Amino acid sequence: MSETATGAAGVLAAAGPTANRVSIVMFSGTADKFIPLGVLTQAAAAMEMEVEVFVTGFALHAFTKAHHELPFPAEFAAMAPALAQGMQAAKVAPWEEMLRQAKEMGARVHACSMMSEVMGLKPEDFSDLVDDVVGAATFLERAAGGETFFI
C-alpha cells in the first residue's frame, strides 16, 4: 500500500469507532430497560467484543444484594404481564442470566462511584454482577474508541 493511501486512511481509521468495543451506560431503573441491557451485552460478548457496562442512577438498585422489584413505566405497566408470558413462552432468559453469561465471556460491569456514594451504597452492597466501583473518568477511558449505548 502506498504512503498516501495509508496516511489519510490510517488517520480516519484511528479517529473512527473501534468495531470490537461496546460500552453501555445503564441509568434507567425501570424493568423494560433491563431486557435490552441483557440482550446487547450478551450479543456483543458472544461476538467477541470488549464489553464495558457502567451502571449509574436508579439502575444501581437492581445490582445490589438486596432485592428490588423493578417497576415498569406507567405507560407500559398494563403490558407487563403479557411481556412476562411471552418471554417465558419463548424461553428468553432473564436479564440477570444474560448478563452473567456475558460476564463469563469477558464482559465487565462497573458501578458508578459518585452515584453509589450519593445513594449510600458501598462496594459490599453490590451483587456479584458488579466487578468494581469506578468513576466516570475511568469508564470513559475504557470506552474510548468504541461504540457507546445509553439505556
N, C-alpha and C positions, 0 to 999 in steps of 0.2 A: 504494500500500500504506500502511496506517495506521502510525503511530509505534509502537503497541503490537505489531503483527504483526512489524515489523522488529526491534524491540528484543529480545524473547526469542529469536526465530528467528535473528537475527544472532549473538547470543552462542552459541547452540547450534551454529550452523554453524561459527563460528570455533573452537570447542572440539573439534569432531569431526575425523576424518581428512580430509586433502586427497585427493580421489579421483584426482588427477593425479600423485601422487608415490608411488613404491615404493622401499623400501630393503631390501637383502638383506645380512645378516651371514653370511658364508661361513666357518665354522670347522672343518668336518669335512674330513679329508684322505682319505676313502675314495671310491673310484670311483663308487659308487652315488649319491652326493650331487651329483656334478658335472652329471649329466643334468638334474635339476630346476633347478640354477643356470642352465644354458644356456636351458632352455625358458622359465622365468619371466622372465629378463632380456630375452630376445628378444621374448616376447609383450608385455611391458609397454612396451618401446621401440616396438614396432610399433603399439601403441595410443596412441602419442604421449605416454606418461607420462614424467615425470622419473624416471630410474633411477640409483640410487647403490648400488654393491656395496662392502662393507667386508670385505676378506679378512684373516683372522687365524688364529691357531693353526696346526694342521698343514696347513690348506688352502694356506698360503703356499708350500709346496714346489711345488705344481702351477703356480705363477705365476712361477717363476724360469726363467732361461735354461737352466739345467742340466735334463736330462731326469730326471724322477722317475716311476717306474711307480706308478700309484695302486693301492693294494691294495683288494680287496673285503673287507667284513667276513666273518669266518669262516662265519657262518650263511647267507651268500649266495654264497660262493665257488663252490659246485657249479653255481649257476645262471648264472655269468658268461659261459661260452661261448654258452649259448642266448640270453642277452640281446644279446651282440655280434652273433650271427647274425640275430636278429630286427631289430635296429637297421639292419643292413646291408640286409636284405631290404626293409625299409620305407623305405630311403633317408633315415634320420634322420641329420642332420649331427652330427659330434662336438661335444661341449660347447664346445670352443675356437672352432669355427667359428660356433656360435650366438652366443657372447659377442662375437666380432668383428663380426658383423652387428648386434648390439645396439649396440655402440660406434659403428658407422657411423651409427646412428640417434640417437646422443646419450647413450647410457648411459656412466657413468663408473665406473671400478674403482680403489679405493684400498687400498693395503696398510697394515696396522696398524703404526704406528711402534714401539710398545712391543714387540710380538712379533717384529718384524723385528730389533730390537736384541738381544732375548733369544736369537734363533736365529742371530745373527751375519750377518744379511742386510743388505746395503747397497742403496740405490736402484738402482745399476747392475747388481745381481744379478737384478733382475726383468725379465721379458719385456715386450714392447710391449703386452701386455694390461693392464698396470698403468699408470694415469695418473699417480699420485703416491703418496707415503707420508705418511699423516696420522695424527694421534692420535684417540683415541675421541671427545674433545670436538668436534673438527671434524666428524667423521662424524655425531655426534648433532645438531649444528646443521643440517647438510644434510638429515638425515632428519626433522627436526621437522615435525609436522603431517601426515605421510603414514603409510602402512602399512609395517610392518617385518616381514620374514620372517627366521627363523633356520634355516640349513641346516648 
